[in-house]
Amino acid sequence: MSDATTTISLSKKNVEPISLTDAAIAKVAELIASEGTDEVLALRVAVKPGGCSGFNYDMYFDSEFADDDVVSEFSGVKVAIDAASADLLVGSTLDFADGLQGAGFHITNPNATRTCGCGNSFS
């Protein structure tokens, strides 16, 4: 496990694979605080094969980081992304909305050429 923040070269440029809105940062910080653990937790964002369009987003808290993970920090909130997922997420934004039709996180990914009706799957 490494506590160092690492940036790898994505598409031959040093770019963050994902950015977080202020609402997403606040919600992730709240959720991490509610975990009540002494471990340093990061929000892990991953892209996994599956879903009706080819790929699904996966998000969970993680305290272990691989050497090739991209670990970024947004106002004290760490986000970890594995190298393979990072390339699929370049330019993406994670937002959190709390509205009349429910609350949840949403990823806007400019690399997605097609999404399914549920919004959880893309290709």
Order of alpha helices (4+ residues) and beta strands (2+ residues): beta-alpha-beta-beta-beta-beta-alpha-beta-beta-beta
